[in-house]
Amino acid sequence: MTETPKKMVLVAACALVDADGRVLIAQRPEGKSLAGLWEFPGGKIEPGETPEEAVVRELAEEIGVETKVACLAPLTFASHSYEAFHLLMPLFVCRRFWGTPVAKEVQALKWVRPRQLRDYPMPPADAPLIPFLIDLL
């Protein structure tokens, strides 16, 4: 018995790191799948867009922060099968950005020490990224 192939969804996420070594997480808004869970800011990669360009665009749209592709460093990626699709998500680290994050498209924002990230419920694709941030920061 063969499974029907799942749709591949490409998203890109960013671990914004402040001067104190804290990472910004965003709470998924009501009405979206996995609402209330905490994740790294980011979103779907649009056609013709690189993952880095998607991160720069999503940070501006979601939380009002500006950065540049050159300020993003690839750290790791997540590959996770949800029931309806398979998610592939590169995670970038960004320490250089402009502006103060504001919850525009997300429910809430929180700066968290890497070792405290496990205290916040996260989507299954995000949680495995935590050890990489703990090791880095």
Solvent accessible surface area in square Angstrom, and as a share of the most:
residue,aa,sasa,rsa
1,M,240,1.07
2,T,131,0.76
3,E,143,0.64
4,T,115,0.67
5,P,121,0.76
6,K,81,0.34
7,K,143,0.61
8,M,105,0.47
9,V,20,0.11
10,L,86,0.43
11,V,17,0.10
12,A,1,0.00
13,A,2,0.01
14,C,0,0.00
15,A,0,0.00
16,L,0,0.00
17,V,1,0.01
18,D,24,0.13
19,A,113,0.87
20,D,89,0.46
21,G,23,0.22
22,R,76,0.28
23,V,0,0.00
24,L,1,0.01
25,I,0,0.00
26,A,1,0.00
27,Q,31,0.14
28,R,44,0.16
29,P,28,0.17
30,E,129,0.58
31,G,86,0.82
32,K,109,0.46
33,S,83,0.54
34,L,70,0.35
35,A,40,0.31
36,G,21,0.20
37,L,41,0.20
38,W,23,0.08
39,E,29,0.13
40,F,5,0.02
41,P,1,0.00
42,G,11,0.11
43,G,17,0.16
44,K,120,0.51
45,I,35,0.18
46,E,82,0.37
47,P,130,0.82
48,G,89,0.86
49,E,36,0.16
50,T,62,0.36
51,P,46,0.29
52,E,50,0.22
53,E,77,0.35
54,A,1,0.00
55,V,0,0.00
56,V,38,0.22
57,R,60,0.22
58,E,17,0.08
59,L,0,0.00
60,A,40,0.31
61,E,72,0.32
62,E,16,0.07
63,I,0,0.00
64,G,32,0.31
65,V,0,0.00
66,E,115,0.52
67,T,9,0.05
68,K,124,0.52
69,V,72,0.42
70,A,102,0.79
71,C,28,0.17
72,L,17,0.08
73,A,52,0.41
74,P,106,0.67
75,L,51,0.25
76,T,27,0.16
77,F,127,0.53
78,A,7,0.06
79,S,64,0.42
80,H,54,0.24
81,S,60,0.39
82,Y,36,0.14
83,E,171,0.77
84,A,82,0.63
85,F,63,0.26
86,H,41,0.18
87,L,18,0.09
88,L,58,0.29
89,M,12,0.05
90,P,31,0.19
91,L,1,0.00
92,F,7,0.03
93,V,10,0.06
94,C,1,0.00
95,R,140,0.51
96,R,155,0.57
97,F,43,0.18
98,W,102,0.36
99,G,52,0.50
100,T,106,0.62
101,P,21,0.13
102,V,88,0.50
103,A,44,0.34
104,K,121,0.51
105,E,90,0.41
106,V,17,0.10
107,Q,86,0.38
108,A,35,0.27
109,L,40,0.20
110,K,83,0.35
111,W,66,0.23
112,V,3,0.02
113,R,108,0.39
114,P,13,0.08
115,R,183,0.67
116,Q,90,0.40
117,L,0,0.00
118,R,148,0.54
119,D,107,0.56
120,Y,51,0.19
121,P,82,0.52
122,M,22,0.10
123,P,4,0.03
124,P,61,0.38
125,A,1,0.01
126,D,7,0.03
127,A,44,0.34
128,P,79,0.50
129,L,2,0.01
130,I,4,0.02
131,P,55,0.35
132,F,97,0.40
133,L,0,0.00
134,I,24,0.12
135,D,126,0.65
136,L,82,0.41
137,L,66,0.33
